[in-house]
Amino acid sequence: MVQKQAKRRAKIPAAADQAAEPRRRGRPRAYDPETALAAAAEIFWNKGYDGTSLDDLAAATGMNRPSLYAAFGDKQTLYLKTLARYREEARIGSVGLLEDDPPLRVFLKRFYKGALNLYITRDGNARGCYTVGTAATQAVADPKVRAFLVESIRGTDEFLAEIIAKARDRGELPRSADPHALAQLASGTLHTLAVRARAGVPRKELDALAAVTVSTICGPEH
């Protein structure tokens, strides 16, 4: 009996050591969120929101449907995240055009050129703007998408209005110039270019439209 009790007691430290071992961590995340969002955006961009299925998104991201949902939520939430990512990339790109503090005319030329380079790829694929091309139709039935679209438009207007106001203060525009009205004109042209590009209007015509807007805002170039 004593020997049996001793054997039992001898096992106790071993069991305690096992209990003290830390639990193994779960498997590391096997996907990159930015890569997955970029892949999802490509599908939405090419097929539209309604035309994109969860199977399409799973195939594009390389994730199964449960993993996709766990990482990004439902289809609507994933779509909104792709829109936010696109908007942030556009914001960073636009801010980068101001690094050398260019005159307004130079900035606007760069602004439209950069946008058109995105709307019409080098291989001639005319997709237009991701937000305008996909969210404008979806906003009719989806309040969250509509709110995002309105916020994005206002954000672009405010960004451009600030730049135009600074140009006016530097004497590049008449003191009577209305930065907000001119910003809406500049922003409206941007959206028009996006729609026309997606419709297949030639790049030459789009460049001409952008040039007219720049001249309207800044005056004829001498």
C-alpha positions, 0 to 999 in steps of 0.5 A: 500500500505504501509503495502504491501511494508513493508511486501515485505521489511520484506522478503528481509533479509530472502532471503539474509540469504538464499543466504549467506548459503554455498552450500552443498559439493558434495558427498564424494568419495565412493571408495578407489583408491588403493583398486580399482587399486588393484582390476583392476590389478587382472583382468588384471593379470588373463585375460590380457589387451585385454581379460579384458572388462570395465564391468569386471573392473566395477564389480571388482572395484564395480564402474559403468563405468561412475564413473570408467572413471571419476576416472581413465580415459579410459581403457589404462590409468587405466591399466598404473596406475595399472602398475605404482602401481605394479612397485612402490610396487616392488621398495619399496619391493626391497629397503627394502631388503637392510635395513641391508646392506647385502652382494650382495649374500644375497641380490640376494638370497632374491631378487629372493626368494621374486620375486618367492613368488610373481610369484607363490602364496602359493596356487600354482597359477602361475601368474608370474610377472604382468608387464612382463606377461601383458605388454610384449604382449601389448607393441607390439601394444601400444607405451605407454605401450612399453615406460613404459616397457622399462623404467621399465626394465632400472630402474631395471637394474640401481637399480641392477647395483648400488648395484653390483657396491657397492659390487665391491667397498667393495671387494665382486667382482673382480675390473674387474667386470662390474656392468651394464653387471651383472645387466642385467644378474640379471635382465634378470634372473628375467624376465626369472623366471617370464615367466617360472613361468607363464608357470608352471615350478616347483618352485624347478627348478626356485629356481635352476635357481636363484641359478645358477645366484647368483653363476655366479655373486658372484662366488661359495659359500664356 
